[in-house]
Amino acid sequence: MLKEVPVRTTRIRTLDQLHRGDQIEARLSVGPAYDDVVIRRGSVQETAPGIGVVWIMDQLSGLRKAINTDECTLWRVA
């Protein structure tokens, strides 16, 4: 049986902290009594700090997805 290794994450507060190729998660808050839910995970393709959007290559679908930072929080996955 394989042992699951915990993933270390760091909160991204500004898009200036991101670089092309960084692995990130986008999380959505579902309420005060619950943990945030991961809605997207993938590698950074492009950022637009002026409008608060980051584009990733989604791991699950393999498609390019836009993430609006007004709607969710970003976390670097290490």
N, C-alpha and C positions, 0 to 999 in steps of 0.2 A: 504494500500500500504506500502510495506517495504522500509525503507530508506537504500540506499547503503552506506556502511561504507568504507571510503578510506583505501587502504592497504598501510602500511608503509614499505618502502624498504630501504635497505642499500647496497651499492656497496661492493662487495667482490673483493679485489685487489690481494690476494694470497690465494692459496688453503689451507694454514695452518690455515686460519680463519674458515674453515668449519669443522663440526663435523657430525658424523652419525646421521641421523634424522632431521637435519636442513632442513627447507623448503626454496627452492631457485627457482629463475627464470633464464633462460638463454635468453638473448636478443641479437638480431642481428640488427646492424645499417644498415638502408636502404638508407641513404643519408643525406646530411647536412640540408635539409629543412624539415626532418621528424623525429618524435620520434622513438626510438628503438622499434622493434617489438618483443613481447614475443614469442619464438619458442618452449620452453619447460618449464614446471613447475612440481616440485615434491620434494620428500624427498631424501636427500643425502644417498647413500648406501656405497660408497667407493670413496677415492680420490687417485690420483697418481700425486703428485706435481712435480716429476722429469720429467714427460712427458706432464704435463698440462692438465690432463683429470680427470673429475669427473663423476661418475656413479650415476644416480638417478632412482627412481621408478617414472615413469611418471604418473601424475594424470589423464591425458586424456585417455591414452591407457592402463594403468596398467602394462606396460612392462618396463623392465630395459633398460635405454638409456645412452649412453656415450656422454659427452659434451666436446668438445675440446675448451679450453680457448683461443686459438689463433684465433678462428673464431667468438667468441661472448663474451659478458660480463656477469658476474654472479651477482645476486642480492639476498640478504637474504630477505625473506618475513616474516613480523611480524604481 
